[in-house]
């Protein structure tokens, strides 16, 4: 068993590895679970892994609160923001219109998702 490919401190009963669980979760929650699962295995009698798990859990909470706030945002007068189809935040901003095709290109300020709309004929 390799310390790189299959570290013993990430092995769970039944042959399941922490990575198999974490890959299905958002990044912060996956790391939180990873540190909880290896608690007392890599560094016995230490709170370091518990502190790391707590740090990632707090970060995930902040991320979710920011998403909720962004969904509640209303564009200010004069701004042309729309909801992003990818992350559902009010952050899609028009970044240009082609003079030749009339297509409008909008880009999400949060996730970078690009939307191209056909121009008016």
N, C-alpha and C positions, 0 to 999 in steps of 0.2 A: 504494500500500500504506500503510495507516494505522498509526501507531505505537501506537494503542490496540487496534484490531481484529486486526491482523496484524503485530506487531513483527518486524522483520528478524532480531533476535537469537534469536527462537523458531522460525525457519524451519529445517526439515531438508531434506536432499536428497530430491528426489522430490515436493516440495510438501506434505509432512506437517508439521503444526505440533505443537509440544510439547504443547499443550492436548489434542490428539487422543489422545495417549498417556497423559497424566496423568489424564484424566477416568476412566479405567478402573481406577485404582489408589486405595488408601486415601490419605487426605489427606497424611500425612507422606511416604509413598513418592512420591506424585505431585510434591510440592515438591522432594524430593531429586532426582528425575529431571529436573525442570525446570531446576534450577540446574546439573546436570551437562551437560545439552544446550546450555545457553547459555554454558558455560565458555569464556572468552576471546573471546566475541562482543560482549557488552555492555560489559564492562570488560576490555580487552586486558591481558595480562600481570599479572593480579591473582589473588590466592588467595581473594578475598572470596566468589565463588560456590562455590568448593570448601569453604570454611568453612561456608557456609549449608547446602550439601548434607550435610555431615557432621553438622551440628546436627540436621537433620530425620531423618537415619538413626538417630542416637542416640536421639532422641525416640521413633521408631517401635519401636526395640528395647525401650525402657523400657515402652511401651504394651503390647507383646506379652508381656513378662515379667509385668506386672501382671495381664493377662488370665489367663495360666497360673496365677498364684498364686491368683486369685479362684476359678478352677475347682477348685482343690484345697482351698479353705477348707471347713471343716466348721462348721455353726452351733454356737454355744455353748449350753450347757444352758439351757433356758428360752426361747430365742429361736425364733421361728417363721419361719425363712427357707427359701425354696425356690429351685430353679434357674429363672432367667428364660428364657422361651421365645425371646426376641429375641437377647440377648447371651450366654446360657448361663452367666452368673455366678451364684454363690450370693448373691443379693442381693434376691430378691423378698420383700417384707415386707408383711404384712397391715396395711392402713391404716384399715380400717373394715368394719363389717357393718351393712346396712340393717335396721332394726327392722321395716320394713313388708314387704320382699320376702325378707329373709334372705340376699340376695346379699352375697358377700364381695368387697371390692375390694383387690387387692394391687398394689403399685407397685415397680418395680425401682429401687434406690438408685443404680444406675450409668447406665442408659440411659433411665429414665422410662417404660418399657413398662408398660402397665396390663393386668391380668388381672381379669376379673370372673367369679366362679363362682356358680352357682345355689345357693341355700340348701337346707338339709335340710327335708324335709316332715314 
